[in-house]
Amino acid sequence: MNLFVYGTLKRGQPRHRFLSGQNFIAAARTSPHYRLYDLGDYPGLVERVDGVSIEGELWDVDDACLTRLDRFEGCDVGLYRRGSIQLARPHDEVSAMTYFYLKDIEGCPECGTCW
């Protein structure tokens, strides 16, 4: 499965080790339908009508990796949910998932287009 990562899972970031053994595809950007918020130690991506294009990386990950990431991202406790994301060209035809932040972002500063 293709996974778009935009924060601490990217290469050079502190939690990149969770993608060990997976295949990097390319640097990628989302379509302009999202906003990225600074949550302190990590960012949170949310869908927005007035969104921007977010920079990140596209990875090919296996099911075992997704299971670990779902647990790490707090999907079971309602912190994030894994869902489909729209990517910009040249990856706009690629089907990909990402992690969307589910908690209130009131008062959280925006990160702009990149974490």
PyRosetta script that sets phi, psi and omega in degrees:
from pyrosetta import init, pose_from_sequence

init()
pose = pose_from_sequence("MNLFVYGTLKRGQPRHRFLSGQNFIAAARTSPHYRLYDLGDYPGLVERVDGVSIEGELWDVDDACLTRLDRFEGCDVGLYRRGSIQLARPHDEVSAMTYFYLKDIEGCPECGTCW")
pose.set_psi(1, 145.1)
pose.set_omega(1, 177.5)
pose.set_phi(2, -87.3)
pose.set_psi(2, 132.5)
pose.set_omega(2, -179.0)
pose.set_phi(3, -127.1)
pose.set_psi(3, 127.8)
pose.set_omega(3, 174.9)
pose.set_phi(4, -93.9)
pose.set_psi(4, 122.6)
pose.set_omega(4, 177.2)
pose.set_phi(5, -115.3)
pose.set_psi(5, 144.5)
pose.set_omega(5, -171.2)
pose.set_phi(6, -133.9)
pose.set_psi(6, 0.5)
pose.set_omega(6, -175.1)
pose.set_phi(7, -136.8)
pose.set_psi(7, -121.2)
pose.set_omega(7, -172.2)
pose.set_phi(8, -72.2)
pose.set_psi(8, -5.9)
pose.set_omega(8, 175.9)
pose.set_phi(9, -88.9)
pose.set_psi(9, -11.7)
pose.set_omega(9, -178.9)
pose.set_phi(10, -66.3)
pose.set_psi(10, 159.9)
pose.set_omega(10, 176.3)
pose.set_phi(11, -56.0)
pose.set_psi(11, 136.8)
pose.set_omega(11, 179.5)
pose.set_phi(12, 84.2)
pose.set_psi(12, -5.8)
pose.set_omega(12, -179.9)
pose.set_phi(13, -96.7)
pose.set_psi(13, 161.1)
pose.set_omega(13, -170.6)
pose.set_phi(14, -63.4)
pose.set_psi(14, -24.3)
pose.set_omega(14, -177.3)
pose.set_phi(15, -109.9)
pose.set_psi(15, 16.7)
pose.set_omega(15, 178.8)
pose.set_phi(16, -60.1)
pose.set_psi(16, -25.9)
pose.set_omega(16, -178.7)
pose.set_phi(17, -56.5)
pose.set_psi(17, -23.8)
pose.set_omega(17, 178.6)
pose.set_phi(18, -67.8)
pose.set_psi(18, -14.4)
pose.set_omega(18, 176.7)
pose.set_phi(19, -100.0)
pose.set_psi(19, 10.7)
pose.set_omega(19, 179.3)
pose.set_phi(20, -56.6)
pose.set_psi(20, 132.6)
pose.set_omega(20, 179.5)
pose.set_phi(21, 85.1)
pose.set_psi(21, -2.3)
pose.set_omega(21, 179.3)
pose.set_phi(22, -96.1)
pose.set_psi(22, 169.8)
pose.set_omega(22, -174.1)
pose.set_phi(23, -107.3)
pose.set_psi(23, 117.7)
pose.set_omega(23, 174.2)
pose.set_phi(24, -70.1)
pose.set_psi(24, 131.5)
pose.set_omega(24, 178.2)
pose.set_phi(25, -98.8)
pose.set_psi(25, -56.7)
pose.set_omega(25, -175.8)
pose.set_phi(26, -174.3)
pose.set_psi(26, 160.9)
pose.set_omega(26, 165.3)
pose.set_phi(27, -67.4)
pose.set_psi(27, 143.7)
pose.set_omega(27, -176.3)
pose.set_phi(28, -148.0)
pose.set_psi(28, 166.5)
pose.set_omega(28, 176.9)
pose.set_phi(29, -132.3)
pose.set_psi(29, 151.6)
pose.set_omega(29, 175.1)
pose.set_phi(30, -83.3)
pose.set_psi(30, 166.0)
pose.set_omega(30, 166.9)
pose.set_phi(31, -69.0)
pose.set_psi(31, 165.3)
pose.set_omega(31, -174.5)
pose.set_phi(32, -80.6)
pose.set_psi(32, 60.6)
pose.set_omega(32, -178.3)
pose.set_phi(33, -125.8)
pose.set_psi(33, 20.4)
pose.set_omega(33, -171.6)
pose.set_phi(34, -140.4)
pose.set_psi(34, 161.1)
pose.set_omega(34, 172.1)
pose.set_phi(35, -132.8)
pose.set_psi(35, 147.5)
pose.set_omega(35, -178.3)
pose.set_phi(36, -116.0)
pose.set_psi(36, 127.1)
pose.set_omega(36, -177.2)
pose.set_phi(37, -116.5)
pose.set_psi(37, 144.3)
pose.set_omega(37, 178.0)
pose.set_phi(38, -84.7)
pose.set_psi(38, 114.7)
pose.set_omega(38, -178.1)
pose.set_phi(39, -105.2)
pose.set_psi(39, 16.6)
pose.set_omega(39, -179.5)
pose.set_phi(40, 107.7)
pose.set_psi(40, -94.1)
pose.set_omega(40, -179.2)
pose.set_phi(41, -87.1)
pose.set_psi(41, -7.2)
pose.set_omega(41, -176.8)
pose.set_phi(42, -157.1)
pose.set_psi(42, 162.9)
pose.set_omega(42, 179.1)
pose.set_phi(43, -96.8)
pose.set_psi(43, 164.6)
pose.set_omega(43, 173.9)
pose.set_phi(44, -130.5)
pose.set_psi(44, 129.4)
pose.set_omega(44, 179.6)
pose.set_phi(45, -98.4)
pose.set_psi(45, 132.6)
pose.set_omega(45, 176.5)
pose.set_phi(46, -132.1)
pose.set_psi(46, 151.5)
pose.set_omega(46, 176.5)
pose.set_phi(47, -79.5)
pose.set_psi(47, 139.8)
pose.set_omega(47, 179.7)
pose.set_phi(48, -146.0)
pose.set_psi(48, 139.8)
pose.set_omega(48, 174.9)
pose.set_phi(49, -63.7)
pose.set_psi(49, -37.0)
pose.set_omega(49, -179.7)
pose.set_phi(50, -97.8)
pose.set_psi(50, 41.6)
pose.set_omega(50, -174.4)
pose.set_phi(51, -78.3)
pose.set_psi(51, 179.1)
pose.set_omega(51, 176.7)
pose.set_phi(52, -128.9)
pose.set_psi(52, 171.8)
pose.set_omega(52, 177.8)
pose.set_phi(53, -87.0)
pose.set_psi(53, 123.4)
pose.set_omega(53, -176.2)
pose.set_phi(54, -99.8)
pose.set_psi(54, 135.7)
pose.set_omega(54, 178.5)
pose.set_phi(55, -84.8)
pose.set_psi(55, 142.7)
pose.set_omega(55, 177.9)
pose.set_phi(56, -168.7)
pose.set_psi(56, -155.8)
pose.set_omega(56, -178.9)
pose.set_phi(57, -132.4)
pose.set_psi(57, 147.3)
pose.set_omega(57, 177.7)
pose.set_phi(58, -107.0)
pose.set_psi(58, 128.1)
pose.set_omega(58, -177.5)
pose.set_phi(59, -127.5)
pose.set_psi(59, 148.3)
pose.set_omega(59, 170.7)
pose.set_phi(60, -99.5)
pose.set_psi(60, 113.7)
pose.set_omega(60, -175.6)
pose.set_phi(61, -120.9)
pose.set_psi(61, 149.9)
pose.set_omega(61, 179.8)
pose.set_phi(62, -90.3)
pose.set_psi(62, 172.6)
pose.set_omega(62, -176.3)
pose.set_phi(63, -62.8)
pose.set_psi(63, -37.7)
pose.set_omega(63, 179.3)
pose.set_phi(64, -62.9)
pose.set_psi(64, -40.5)
pose.set_omega(64, 177.8)
pose.set_phi(65, -64.6)
pose.set_psi(65, -44.0)
pose.set_omega(65, 179.0)
pose.set_phi(66, -60.5)
pose.set_psi(66, -40.0)
pose.set_omega(66, 178.4)
pose.set_phi(67, -61.7)
pose.set_psi(67, -44.8)
pose.set_omega(67, 177.5)
pose.set_phi(68, -62.9)
pose.set_psi(68, -44.5)
pose.set_omega(68, -178.5)
pose.set_phi(69, -66.1)
pose.set_psi(69, -40.2)
pose.set_omega(69, 177.8)
pose.set_phi(70, -57.6)
pose.set_psi(70, -42.8)
pose.set_omega(70, 178.9)
pose.set_phi(71, -67.2)
pose.set_psi(71, -46.8)
pose.set_omega(71, -179.6)
pose.set_phi(72, -61.0)
pose.set_psi(72, -40.2)
pose.set_omega(72, -177.7)
pose.set_phi(73, -80.1)
pose.set_psi(73, -1.5)
pose.set_omega(73, 176.1)
pose.set_phi(74, 75.2)
pose.set_psi(74, 30.1)
pose.set_omega(74, 179.1)
pose.set_phi(75, -61.7)
pose.set_psi(75, -33.6)
pose.set_omega(75, -178.3)
pose.set_phi(76, -73.6)
pose.set_psi(76, -15.8)
pose.set_omega(76, -179.9)
pose.set_phi(77, -114.4)
pose.set_psi(77, 10.3)
pose.set_omega(77, 174.8)
pose.set_phi(78, 78.8)
pose.set_psi(78, 22.3)
pose.set_omega(78, 177.3)
pose.set_phi(79, -83.4)
pose.set_psi(79, -46.2)
pose.set_omega(79, 177.2)
pose.set_phi(80, -132.9)
pose.set_psi(80, 160.4)
pose.set_omega(80, 169.3)
pose.set_phi(81, -130.6)
pose.set_psi(81, 143.7)
pose.set_omega(81, 175.6)
pose.set_phi(82, -88.5)
pose.set_psi(82, 128.8)
pose.set_omega(82, -179.4)
pose.set_phi(83, -151.7)
pose.set_psi(83, 170.7)
pose.set_omega(83, -179.9)
pose.set_phi(84, -69.3)
pose.set_psi(84, 144.6)
pose.set_omega(84, 178.1)
pose.set_phi(85, -130.5)
pose.set_psi(85, 146.9)
pose.set_omega(85, 177.4)
pose.set_phi(86, -93.8)
pose.set_psi(86, 125.7)
pose.set_omega(86, 179.1)
pose.set_phi(87, -100.7)
pose.set_psi(87, 157.2)
pose.set_omega(87, 178.0)
pose.set_phi(88, -89.2)
pose.set_psi(88, 167.6)
pose.set_omega(88, 177.5)
pose.set_phi(89, -58.3)
pose.set_psi(89, 143.6)
pose.set_omega(89, 8.3)
pose.set_phi(90, -91.2)
pose.set_psi(90, 11.7)
pose.set_omega(90, -177.3)
pose.set_phi(91, -104.6)
pose.set_psi(91, 15.7)
pose.set_omega(91, -174.8)
pose.set_phi(92, -66.5)
pose.set_psi(92, -16.0)
pose.set_omega(92, 177.5)
pose.set_phi(93, -96.0)
pose.set_psi(93, -0.9)
pose.set_omega(93, -178.3)
pose.set_phi(94, -86.2)
pose.set_psi(94, 131.5)
pose.set_omega(94, 174.1)
pose.set_phi(95, -83.4)
pose.set_psi(95, 123.6)
pose.set_omega(95, -176.9)
pose.set_phi(96, -143.2)
pose.set_psi(96, 157.8)
pose.set_omega(96, 176.8)
pose.set_phi(97, -115.9)
pose.set_psi(97, 162.8)
pose.set_omega(97, 172.5)
pose.set_phi(98, -152.7)
pose.set_psi(98, -179.5)
pose.set_omega(98, 177.3)
pose.set_phi(99, -107.8)
pose.set_psi(99, 121.6)
pose.set_omega(99, 179.2)
pose.set_phi(100, -100.9)
pose.set_psi(100, 133.8)
pose.set_omega(100, 178.5)
pose.set_phi(101, -74.5)
pose.set_psi(101, 137.1)
pose.set_omega(101, -174.0)
pose.set_phi(102, -109.3)
pose.set_psi(102, -14.5)
pose.set_omega(102, -177.2)
pose.set_phi(103, -84.0)
pose.set_psi(103, 171.5)
pose.set_omega(103, -179.9)
pose.set_phi(104, -66.6)
pose.set_psi(104, 131.9)
pose.set_omega(104, 179.3)
pose.set_phi(105, -102.7)
pose.set_psi(105, 8.7)
pose.set_omega(105, 178.6)
pose.set_phi(106, -54.1)
pose.set_psi(106, 124.8)
pose.set_omega(106, 179.0)
pose.set_phi(107, 84.7)
pose.set_psi(107, -5.6)
pose.set_omega(107, 178.2)
pose.set_phi(108, -84.2)
pose.set_psi(108, 133.9)
pose.set_omega(108, 178.8)
pose.set_phi(109, -73.6)
pose.set_psi(109, 149.2)
pose.set_omega(109, 175.5)
pose.set_phi(110, -77.8)
pose.set_psi(110, 150.0)
pose.set_omega(110, 178.8)
pose.set_phi(111, -92.6)
pose.set_psi(111, -9.9)
pose.set_omega(111, -170.8)
pose.set_phi(112, 85.1)
pose.set_psi(112, -138.0)
pose.set_omega(112, -175.5)
pose.set_phi(113, -99.7)
pose.set_psi(113, -2.5)
pose.set_omega(113, -175.8)
pose.set_phi(114, -150.7)
pose.set_psi(114, 139.6)
pose.set_omega(114, 173.9)
pose.set_phi(115, -87.4)
pose.dump_pdb("model.pdb")
